[in-house]
Amino acid sequence: MNDTYAVEICPGDALAEGGRGVRFEVTIDGRAMPAFVVRYGGAVFGYLNQCAHVPMELDWQEGQFFEGSGLYLMCATHGAMYEPDTGHCVGGPCRGAWLCKLDVEERGEGAGAVVVWLPDERIRPPANPGAA
């Protein structure tokens, strides 16, 4: 694998526990793909924004990935329920499947930055990062 590099997605304080996520875009093998980050259990997690059942975006409104209790990510189209920390589907039509997890981390304290690590040979930041 070639080198990886970090791309800043948002300030850490943009993500509330079990709350609204932040969407962004990556390019995988030349194809633009939606992705997102959320905060759960005090940590930040990132996934491609694509249900494991049928490749539809999960959020029911932009950035709304959690179901009402804030304990699971939920596909607005199919009702599939995913563990936010693993991406494992625990309910719905794709039970047992997994979301495609991204390598993310939070740097610094307070308003530090959330970054995604992108492998050089397949995943790239969007062509215009300011627009994501």
Solvent accessible surface area in square Angstrom, and as a share of the most:
residue,aa,sasa,rsa
1,M,178,0.80
2,N,85,0.44
3,D,120,0.62
4,T,57,0.33
5,Y,71,0.27
6,A,34,0.27
7,V,25,0.14
8,E,113,0.50
9,I,33,0.17
10,C,11,0.06
11,P,66,0.41
12,G,0,0.00
13,D,100,0.52
14,A,49,0.38
15,L,6,0.03
16,A,64,0.50
17,E,97,0.44
18,G,19,0.18
19,G,23,0.22
20,R,123,0.45
21,G,4,0.04
22,V,36,0.21
23,R,68,0.25
24,F,15,0.06
25,E,68,0.30
26,V,1,0.01
27,T,32,0.19
28,I,21,0.11
29,D,104,0.54
30,G,71,0.68
31,R,154,0.56
32,A,60,0.46
33,M,12,0.05
34,P,34,0.21
35,A,0,0.00
36,F,0,0.00
37,V,0,0.00
38,V,0,0.00
39,R,34,0.13
40,Y,54,0.21
41,G,65,0.63
42,G,54,0.52
43,A,43,0.33
44,V,15,0.09
45,F,31,0.13
46,G,0,0.00
47,Y,0,0.00
48,L,12,0.06
49,N,1,0.01
50,Q,48,0.21
51,C,4,0.03
52,A,41,0.32
53,H,79,0.35
54,V,59,0.34
55,P,96,0.60
56,M,86,0.39
57,E,74,0.33
58,L,0,0.00
59,D,19,0.10
60,W,131,0.46
61,Q,104,0.46
62,E,128,0.57
63,G,3,0.02
64,Q,40,0.18
65,F,1,0.00
66,F,13,0.05
67,E,30,0.14
68,G,90,0.87
69,S,72,0.47
70,G,13,0.12
71,L,95,0.47
72,Y,76,0.29
73,L,0,0.00
74,M,57,0.26
75,C,0,0.00
76,A,48,0.37
77,T,76,0.44
78,H,50,0.22
79,G,33,0.32
80,A,0,0.00
81,M,48,0.21
82,Y,0,0.00
83,E,54,0.24
84,P,2,0.01
85,D,55,0.28
86,T,52,0.30
87,G,0,0.00
88,H,49,0.22
89,C,0,0.00
90,V,43,0.24
91,G,11,0.10
92,G,40,0.39
93,P,74,0.46
94,C,13,0.08
95,R,169,0.62
96,G,40,0.38
97,A,33,0.26
98,W,148,0.52
99,L,9,0.04
100,C,72,0.43
101,K,99,0.42
102,L,13,0.07
103,D,93,0.48
104,V,23,0.13
105,E,66,0.30
106,E,63,0.28
107,R,107,0.39
108,G,65,0.62
109,E,164,0.74
110,G,64,0.61
111,A,72,0.55
112,G,15,0.15
113,A,20,0.16
114,V,0,0.00
115,V,6,0.03
116,V,1,0.00
117,W,73,0.26
118,L,1,0.01
119,P,24,0.15
120,D,42,0.22
121,E,84,0.38
122,R,114,0.41
123,I,15,0.08
124,R,113,0.41
125,P,37,0.23
126,P,17,0.11
127,A,112,0.87
128,N,95,0.49
129,P,81,0.51
130,G,77,0.74
131,A,78,0.60
132,A,69,0.54
